[in-house]
Amino acid sequence: MENLLILVNIILAVILIIVILLQRSEGGALGLGVSQDNFTSARSVGTFLTKFTSIVAALFIICSIAIVAISRDEYRETQSVLEKEEEENSNLPQIPKTE
């Protein structure tokens, strides 16, 4: 289940990057596929891309939260990270201190 969510999250991230790069910016960045002589106006394409970006971003955030929730339940332990580190270091041979 977690692997499927990670795959979906990666796909959503790639789609989000592409959609953001396709949008027309005020500085005239890429603006791919938008010209004034198209049958659709630049405003309607911009509105569609803006709404589509919002939807994909919301799905990306929801998927990310679901991944965290699932992985948190799998790896829940009562020890803190510092306690685990102390346990691992206690099994190592100790170096004698020279004074």
C-alpha positions as CSV (number, residue, x, y, z in Angstrom):
1,M,0.0,0.0,0.0
2,E,2.8,2.4,0.9
3,N,4.7,1.6,-2.3
4,L,1.6,2.4,-4.4
5,L,1.1,5.7,-2.6
6,I,4.7,6.6,-3.1
7,L,4.4,5.9,-6.8
8,V,1.2,8.0,-7.1
9,N,3.0,10.8,-5.2
10,I,5.9,10.8,-7.6
11,I,3.5,10.8,-10.6
12,L,1.6,13.7,-9.0
13,A,4.9,15.6,-8.4
14,V,5.9,15.2,-12.1
15,I,2.5,16.4,-13.3
16,L,2.6,19.3,-10.9
17,I,6.0,20.4,-12.2
18,I,4.9,20.1,-15.8
19,V,1.6,22.1,-15.2
20,I,3.5,24.8,-13.3
21,L,6.0,25.2,-16.2
22,L,3.2,25.4,-18.7
23,Q,1.6,28.3,-17.0
24,R,2.1,31.8,-18.4
25,S,3.9,34.0,-15.9
26,E,4.1,37.7,-15.6
27,G,7.7,37.6,-16.6
28,G,7.0,35.6,-19.8
29,A,8.7,32.4,-18.7
30,L,7.9,29.4,-20.8
31,G,4.3,30.0,-21.7
32,L,4.3,26.9,-24.0
33,G,1.3,26.4,-26.2
34,V,-0.4,29.7,-25.6
35,S,-0.6,32.1,-28.5
36,Q,-3.0,35.0,-29.2
37,D,-4.3,33.4,-32.4
38,N,-5.5,30.2,-30.7
39,F,-9.3,29.5,-30.7
40,T,-9.2,29.7,-26.9
41,S,-8.1,32.9,-25.3
42,A,-5.0,33.0,-23.0
43,R,-7.3,33.8,-20.1
44,S,-9.4,30.7,-20.4
45,V,-6.3,28.5,-20.7
46,G,-4.7,30.2,-17.7
47,T,-7.9,29.7,-15.7
48,F,-7.9,26.0,-16.6
49,L,-4.2,25.5,-15.7
50,T,-4.7,27.4,-12.5
51,K,-7.6,25.2,-11.4
52,F,-5.8,22.1,-12.6
53,T,-2.7,23.1,-10.6
54,S,-4.8,23.6,-7.5
55,I,-6.4,20.2,-7.8
56,V,-3.1,18.4,-8.4
57,A,-1.4,20.2,-5.6
58,A,-4.2,19.3,-3.2
59,L,-4.0,15.6,-4.3
60,F,-0.2,15.7,-3.8
61,I,-0.6,17.1,-0.2
62,I,-3.3,14.6,0.7
63,C,-1.1,11.7,-0.7
64,S,1.9,13.0,1.2
65,I,0.0,13.1,4.5
66,A,-1.4,9.6,3.8
67,I,2.2,8.3,3.3
68,V,3.3,9.8,6.5
69,A,0.4,8.4,8.4
70,I,0.9,4.9,7.1
71,S,4.6,4.9,7.7
72,R,4.2,6.3,11.2
73,D,2.0,3.5,12.2
74,E,4.4,0.9,10.9
75,Y,7.5,2.2,12.6
76,R,6.0,3.4,15.9
77,E,8.2,2.5,18.8
78,T,8.5,3.6,22.4
79,Q,12.1,4.6,22.2
80,S,13.4,7.9,21.1
81,V,16.1,8.3,18.5
82,L,18.7,9.2,21.2
83,E,17.9,6.0,23.2
84,K,18.3,3.9,20.1
85,E,21.7,5.6,19.4
86,E,22.8,4.9,23.0
87,E,21.9,1.2,22.6
88,E,23.8,0.9,19.4
89,N,26.8,2.6,20.8
90,S,26.8,0.4,24.0
91,N,27.4,-2.7,21.8
92,L,30.5,-1.2,20.3
93,P,33.9,-1.7,21.9
94,Q,35.0,1.2,24.1
95,I,38.1,3.1,23.4
96,P,40.2,3.6,26.5
97,K,40.7,7.2,27.5
98,T,44.2,8.4,27.8
99,E,44.9,11.2,30.2
